[in-house]
Structure formats: C-alpha cells, structure tokens
C-alpha cells in the first residue's frame, strides 16, 4: 500500500486501542445542558430566549446577522433556567443558555428535510448548513457555510474529506467512518455539489485499515468517483495544509488558505452533520465524543448532546479512576486541560481524555540546548526557538516578520523538545499579541 504524507512532523504514541473497536453509544439525555452562545470562530450570537421560556430540541436559541457566525440550538426539550456566564472548557467564563429538561419526551423542532437534495441549488443547500449551525467539528469550529462559499476569484477544483484523526487517543471519526459510512458519503456528496467540484478525496491514516476498506467498498457500491488515499500515520497529518500537501502535492502559500490552491477541506463529523441537516432537517445538536485514557474506567465513543456536562459523560463511562491526575478536552497534542468537570461538551469537543499522569503539570523545563529538534519537526518550516524568545521578550514586530502567524499550533515542537520548553504555548502568546496589535492598527 502506497502511503502519502508531508514533510517533517512527529510520531507520538497512538493510544487509540482504548476505543478503536468500541461502537458508538448514545449518551442518555442530560437533565441540564449549558449551551455557549459562541461555539465558532467569528461574531458571537445574541440569545433569542430568556429565563422561563419553553424550548424544543433543535429550536434556534441564539444567532447574529454577521456572516462569519453560526447559530446555536436547544439540544434538549425543556425550560430555560438562566442566560448567564458559566465556566467554559477553553477557559474562563462565557455567556451560556442553561436549559433544564422537562419530562422524558424529546420533542424536535426540525427544519424541512430535502428528500431530493440533488434537485436543490447550491445556495439552498448552503443556506441549510448555515441554518443548522454547522461548524468544523475537527476542532477549529469555523462556520462551514462560509468555508463552502469561497470568493469568485478563488476557483475550487477539488475537495478533501479529512479522515486522518491524527491526534492520539481519539477515535470518534474512525468509528463514524465504519458505522455511519453512508451518511459520511452523502455529506461529502452534498458538500461537493455546493462547491461545484467533481474531484473528491478521502484521506485516512493507515492505522485505520478497517475504515479504509469500508469506505472503499461503500464508494464502489454507490458508484461514486471518490478516491480514498491511505496516509502515513504521522502527526499532524490531519492539519489542512499538511493534508493538502500529502494528497494533492500543493503548497498553501504563507499566510494563505486552502482555497488559494483550489481546494477545501472538511472533516468526517462535519460531513455527517451536513447529511443530517439536509436529508433529515436536524440542526447540529449532538456530536460523537471519544471518552478515553487510562484514567477512565470504561473508555467509550459516545453520541452526546451539545451542552452536556463533562461530568455526566465521565459517569456514563464508569467514572474516573482514583489516581486520575488530569482531564482535558481534545487530543493530548492540542487539547486543553480542565479544572472543572461541570463544563459543557461543545461543538469543538472531539474527545475527553483522562490520564493518570499529569504531564503538563509535572514536567520541569530546562534551558535550550540548541539541538534543533523543534526545527527538524516543524511542518511549517519555522524556527520555534526563535519565535519563543521573541515572544518572551515582547519583540512583536520581529516575531511577525519571522512568521509567527504561520504557526498552526500543532505542538510538535513542544512534544519533541528534550528540555521540555513550552514552545507552542509561548508562540500562542506571541500570535495573540501580534494579532491584537494588527487589530489596533486597523482600527
């Protein structure tokens, strides 16, 4: 089997054995959900409901007129208990809508289903994606309807479905490809119709051989022209720019986007959400989450309602072990450590990882030994040590000139560093400051 890949990168431990064979289970309906008004890159939503209002599953409860935005919907049928700041899994507090479930009935407020979606226009299909509140479910949470409407001067000739799931531990997309194959392919077909492209690729790492076989068989049976591309298991193979390089041999320009090289990338979970929104009229109110690690008693893949507290998902999986030291959202390379398990599952929650070793709290960093390891693995060909020093010293102009905004924050540099220097963390600080300065100048 010929394996495509990109240059550089790292090989962290896999740890997918905990859940790679675990079928997706439906998490019981929560009694309470906490739905952040902003779960996407872009403008925040305004609440459309108030305390005491009755809501139904799928009902829109927050939106804005801004183009780069995505509405949010009620994920259970119940009563609004409050609209107030609550703790958010990415840190701090954020405005959320607290809904308490009333009764056992899950009454849905569905959008009209497009039973013959092939007869619908690209504009109609993309409007439905917007109405359904679909964002990138790989973690970036960029509004999908915006990504599928590139400017006229950016012609798109190909589409890539990202089935890499290169982060250690996570298996939500893997199981979705095996168990929900038809929905994945339907969602991909809808996306390609919106983009007006005929060339479609599905990139899957070779640690998911069953998914490669299942997807190929389904494509053949359906008579589709999609191409499954086996990829070398390497991190960050699933990053958009790396995936494009591996499959199409195209280099996204510095500061550019996939559309600059004629392609668009979406992930498996997003394709499923698109299929359900278009063919079933379901807004994005649930997602597959991998609950895993050596710190959880019964690792599982669960289909969870957005807004469900982490604590409930963990309890459904047997609870954490007595010696569990750390819980974080997302994969271990780019995930965020949690200190409050009452935070809600959000659209960007691909996994909840529980570990016995608190790596991020116990490892002590030392001085840089000039080994060049971070430079050798950086997939963006940057100089992480230089960017870190510039961030530490506050030399923001020099940091920008050195390409700090091109960092994809994959964490490969920090992973490989023998001195355990928090390279990516410092670079994130630098990117934040550089972007703040750019916004002030623009204003």
C-alpha positions in Angstrom: 0.0 0.0 0.0 1.5 3.3 -1.1 1.3 5.9 1.7 1.3 9.6 1.1 2.5 12.1 3.7 4.0 15.5 4.3 7.5 16.6 5.2 8.6 16.7 8.9 6.2 16.0 11.8 6.4 13.7 14.8 5.3 10.2 15.9 3.6 10.5 19.3 2.2 7.4 21.0 -1.1 6.1 19.4 -3.2 5.2 22.4 -6.2 4.5 20.2 -6.5 0.9 21.4 -8.7 2.1 24.2 -11.7 2.8 21.9 -10.9 1.9 18.3 -13.2 -1.1 18.5 -15.8 0.4 20.7 -19.1 1.1 18.9 -20.7 4.5 19.2 -23.2 4.5 22.1 -25.9 7.1 22.6 -25.3 9.0 25.8 -28.6 9.3 27.9 -30.3 12.7 27.7 -28.9 15.1 30.3 -31.1 16.7 32.8 -29.3 20.0 32.2 -27.4 21.5 29.3 -25.3 24.6 29.2 -25.1 26.0 25.6 -22.4 28.7 24.9 -23.7 31.4 22.6 -20.4 31.3 20.7 -19.1 27.9 19.7 -17.4 29.1 16.5 -14.8 31.3 15.0 -16.4 34.7 14.3 -19.0 37.0 15.7 -20.8 35.9 18.9 -24.6 35.2 19.0 -27.3 37.0 20.9 -29.7 35.0 23.0 -33.2 34.7 21.4 -34.7 33.2 24.6 -35.0 34.3 28.2 -35.3 32.7 31.6 -38.6 30.8 31.9 -39.1 30.2 28.1 -40.0 26.7 27.0 -37.8 25.3 24.2 -37.8 22.2 22.0 -34.8 20.2 20.7 -33.5 21.8 17.6 -35.1 25.2 18.2 -32.8 28.1 17.4 -31.9 29.9 20.7 -29.0 32.2 19.6 -28.0 33.9 16.4 -26.5 37.0 14.8 -26.7 38.7 11.4 -22.9 38.6 11.0 -21.8 36.5 8.1 -18.9 34.7 9.9 -21.0 33.2 12.6 -23.1 30.1 13.3 -26.4 29.9 15.3 -26.9 27.6 18.3 -29.9 25.5 19.0 -31.6 23.9 22.0 -30.2 20.4 22.5 -33.0 19.1 24.8 -36.7 19.9 25.3 -37.2 21.9 28.5 -37.3 25.2 30.2 -34.6 28.0 30.1 -33.3 28.3 33.7 -30.9 31.1 33.0 -28.9 33.1 30.4 -25.7 33.9 32.2 -21.9 33.4 32.3 -20.8 29.8 33.1 -17.4 28.1 33.0 -16.2 27.2 29.5 -13.9 24.3 28.6 -11.5 26.6 26.7 -11.0 28.6 29.9 -12.7 31.4 31.8 -16.5 32.0 31.7 -18.7 32.6 28.7 -22.4 33.6 28.2 -24.5 30.4 28.0 -28.1 29.3 28.0 -28.9 26.9 30.8 -31.8 24.5 29.9 -33.4 22.0 32.2 -35.1 19.0 30.6 -38.8 18.6 31.3 -40.2 15.1 31.0 -38.8 12.1 29.1 -40.2 13.2 25.7 -37.6 14.6 23.3 -39.7 16.8 21.1 -37.8 18.0 18.0 -38.2 21.3 16.1 -36.9 20.1 12.8 -36.0 22.0 9.6 -37.8 20.9 6.4 -36.0 17.8 5.1 -34.7 17.9 1.5 -35.6 14.4 0.4 -34.3 15.1 -3.1 -31.3 17.2 -2.3 -29.8 16.7 -5.7 -32.5 18.8 -7.2 -31.7 21.7 -4.8 -29.4 24.6 -5.7 -26.0 25.0 -4.1 -27.3 28.2 -2.5 -30.3 26.4 -0.9 -28.0 23.6 0.4 -25.5 26.0 1.9 -28.3 28.1 3.5 -29.5 24.9 5.2 -25.9 24.3 6.5 -26.0 27.8 8.0 -29.5 27.4 9.5 -28.4 24.1 11.1 -25.5 25.8 12.9 -22.8 23.5 11.4 -19.2 24.3 12.0 -15.9 22.4 11.5 -16.1 19.5 14.0 -12.4 18.7 13.8 -11.7 21.3 16.5 -11.4 24.6 14.6 -15.2 25.3 14.6 -15.0 27.6 11.6 -18.6 28.2 10.2 -19.0 25.6 7.4 -21.3 27.7 5.2 -18.6 30.4 5.0 -15.9 27.8 4.0 -18.2 26.5 1.3 -18.7 29.9 -0.3 -15.2 31.0 -1.4 -14.8 34.2 -3.3 -15.3 34.1 -7.1 -11.6 34.8 -7.7 -10.7 31.6 -5.8 -11.9 28.7 -8.1 -12.1 25.3 -6.3 -11.3 22.2 -8.3 -11.1 19.6 -5.6 -12.4 18.6 -2.2 -10.7 16.7 0.6 -12.6 14.8 3.4 -10.3 14.6 6.4 -10.4 11.1 7.9 -7.0 11.3 9.5 -7.8 11.9 13.1 -4.1 12.1 13.8 -4.3 13.1 17.5 -3.5 10.2 19.8 -6.4 8.6 21.7 -9.3 10.0 19.5 -11.4 7.5 17.5 -14.7 9.3 17.0 -14.1 9.9 13.3 -12.7 6.4 12.9 -15.9 4.8 14.3 -18.1 7.1 12.3 -16.4 6.0 9.0 -17.0 2.4 10.0 -20.5 2.7 11.4 -22.0 5.7 9.6 -20.4 5.2 6.2 -23.4 6.1 4.0 -24.0 9.4 5.9 -20.3 10.3 5.5 -20.5 9.8 1.8 -23.9 11.6 1.5 -22.5 14.6 3.4 -19.4 14.6 1.1 -21.6 14.5 -2.0 -23.6 17.4 -0.8 -20.5 19.5 0.0 -19.1 18.8 -3.4 -22.3 19.8 -5.1 -22.2 23.1 -3.2 -18.6 23.7 -4.3 -19.4 22.6 -7.8 -16.4 20.2 -7.9 -16.1 16.6 -9.3 -12.7 15.6 -7.8 -13.1 14.3 -4.2 -10.5 12.6 -2.0 -10.8 11.0 1.4 -7.5 11.0 3.4 -7.3 8.2 6.1 -4.2 7.3 8.1 -3.1 3.6 7.8 -3.7 2.9 11.4 -7.4 2.7 10.4 -7.2 -0.1 7.8 -10.8 -1.2 8.5 -12.1 2.3 7.8 -10.1 2.4 4.5 -11.7 -0.9 3.4 -15.2 0.0 4.5 -15.1 3.4 2.8 -13.7 1.9 -0.5 -16.4 -0.8 -0.5 -19.1 1.8 0.1 -17.8 4.1 -2.6 -17.7 1.2 -5.1 -21.2 0.1 -4.3 -22.6 3.6 -4.6 -20.8 4.1 -7.9 -19.0 7.3 -6.7 -15.8 8.6 -8.1 -14.3 9.5 -4.7 -10.7 8.4 -4.1 -9.6 7.0 -0.7 -5.9 8.0 -0.1 -4.1 5.9 2.5 -1.8 8.2 4.5 1.2 7.5 6.7 0.4 7.6 10.4 2.2 10.8 11.5 1.3 13.9 13.4 -0.1 16.5 12.3 -1.2 14.6 9.2 -4.8 15.9 9.7 -3.8 19.6 9.6 -5.3 21.1 6.5 -2.1 22.3 5.0 -0.3 19.0 5.7 -3.2 17.0 4.2 -3.3 19.1 1.1 0.5 18.6 0.6 0.2 14.9 1.2 -2.8 14.3 -1.2 -2.5 17.0 -3.9 1.2 17.9 -3.6 0.1 21.5 -3.4 1.8 24.0 -1.1 -0.6 26.5 0.6 1.2 29.9 0.4 2.5 31.6 3.6 -0.5 33.3 5.2 -2.8 31.6 2.7 -5.8 29.3 2.9 -6.7 26.0 1.2 -8.9 27.9 -1.3 -5.7 29.7 -2.5 -4.6 26.3 -4.0 -8.1 25.4 -5.3 -9.3 23.1 -2.6 -11.5 22.9 0.5 -11.1 20.5 3.5 -13.8 19.3 5.9 -13.7 16.5 8.4 -15.8 13.4 8.9 -18.0 14.7 11.7 -18.8 17.8 9.7 -19.9 15.7 6.7 -22.3 13.7 8.9 -23.8 16.9 10.3 -24.3 18.2 6.7 -26.0 14.9 5.7 -28.4 15.0 8.7 -29.2 18.7 8.3 -30.0 18.4 4.6 -31.7 15.0 4.4 -33.3 14.8 7.9 -33.7 18.5 8.9 -31.6 18.1 12.0 -29.7 21.1 13.4 -26.3 20.4 14.9 -27.4 19.4 18.5 -25.1 16.4 19.1 -21.7 15.0 18.2 -19.6 11.9 18.7 -17.1 12.3 21.5 -14.3 9.9 22.5 -14.1 9.5 26.3 -10.8 7.6 26.9 -7.5 7.3 28.5 -6.0 5.2 31.4 -7.8 7.4 33.9 -11.3 6.4 32.9 -12.8 3.0 33.9 -14.8 2.2 30.7 -13.4 4.1 27.7 -16.2 4.7 25.1 -17.2 6.6 22.0 -20.5 8.3 22.8 -23.0 10.4 20.8 -23.6 13.3 23.2 -25.9 16.3 23.2 -24.0 19.6 23.0 -24.2 21.3 26.4 -23.9 18.0 28.4 -21.6 18.5 31.3 -18.3 16.6 31.1 -19.1 15.0 34.4 -22.2 13.1 33.0 -20.2 11.7 30.1 -17.5 10.6 32.5 -20.0 8.9 34.8 -21.6 7.1 31.9 -18.1 5.7 31.2 -17.7 4.3 34.7 -16.2 7.4 36.2 -12.5 8.4 36.6 -10.0 6.2 38.5 -8.9 7.1 42.0 -5.4 8.0 40.6 -6.6 10.1 37.6 -4.4 13.1 37.6 -5.6 15.1 34.6 -8.6 15.6 32.3 -8.5 17.6 29.1 -10.7 18.3 26.1 -9.5 17.3 22.7 -6.4 15.3 21.9 -3.2 15.5 24.0 -1.2 17.5 21.5 -3.6 20.4 21.1 -6.2 19.8 23.8 -7.0 22.0 26.9 -6.5 20.8 30.4 -9.7 21.1 32.6 -10.1 22.1 36.2 -13.9 21.9 36.4 -15.8 18.8 35.2 -19.1 20.7 35.1 -18.0 22.5 31.8 -20.2 21.5 28.8 -19.4 19.5 25.7 -19.3 22.0 22.9 -19.3 21.6 19.1 -15.5 21.5 19.1 -15.3 18.7 21.8 -13.8 15.7 19.9 -12.7 13.9 23.0 -12.4 13.9 26.8 -9.1 12.4 27.8 -8.4 11.2 31.3 -4.8 10.3 32.2 -3.1 9.1 35.4 0.0 11.2 34.7 -0.4 15.0 34.8 2.2 15.6 32.2 1.6 19.2 31.8 1.9 20.0 35.5 4.8 17.7 36.5 7.4 18.2 33.7 10.0 20.8 34.5 11.6 22.8 31.6 15.2 23.5 31.2 17.4 25.8 29.1 17.5 25.4 25.3 20.5 23.2 24.3 20.4 24.3 20.6 19.8 20.7 19.4 17.5 21.8 16.6 14.9 19.1 17.2 12.0 21.6 17.1 13.2 22.9 13.7 13.5 19.4 12.3 9.9 18.5 13.1 8.1 21.8 12.4 5.7 21.1 9.5 5.5 24.8 8.7 9.3 25.1 8.4 9.5 27.7 11.2 12.1 28.3 13.9 10.2 27.6 17.1 13.0 28.5 19.5 13.5 32.0 17.9 9.7 32.6 17.9 9.6 31.6 21.6 12.5 34.0 22.5 10.9 36.9 20.6 7.6 36.2 22.4 9.3 36.1 25.8 11.0 39.4 25.2 7.9 41.1 23.7 9.5 41.8 20.3 6.3 41.6 18.4 7.4 43.2 15.1 10.3 40.8 14.8 8.0 37.9 15.7 5.6 38.8 12.9 8.5 39.1 10.4 9.7 35.7 11.5 6.4 34.1 10.5 4.8 33.6 13.9 1.3 33.9 12.4 2.1 30.9 10.2 2.3 28.5 13.2 -0.6 26.0 13.2 -0.1 25.4 16.9 0.2 21.6 16.4 2.5 21.2 19.4 5.1 19.1 17.6 7.9 21.4 18.8 7.0 21.2 22.4 6.5 17.4 22.1 10.0 16.8 20.8 11.9 19.3 22.9 14.3 17.4 25.2 14.3 20.4 27.6 10.5 20.4 27.8 10.3 24.1 26.9 6.7 25.2 26.4 7.4 26.4 22.9 4.0 26.3 21.4 2.5 28.0 24.5 4.9 30.9 24.1 4.2 31.1 20.4 0.4 31.2 21.1 1.0 34.2 23.4 3.0 35.8 20.6 0.3 35.2 18.0 -2.2 36.7 20.3 -0.2 39.8 20.9 0.7 40.3 17.2 -3.0 39.9 16.2 -4.0 42.4 18.9 -1.5 44.9 17.5 -2.8 44.4 14.0 -6.4 44.9 15.0 -5.5 48.1 16.8 -3.6 49.4 13.8 -6.6 48.6 11.5 -9.0 50.4 13.9 
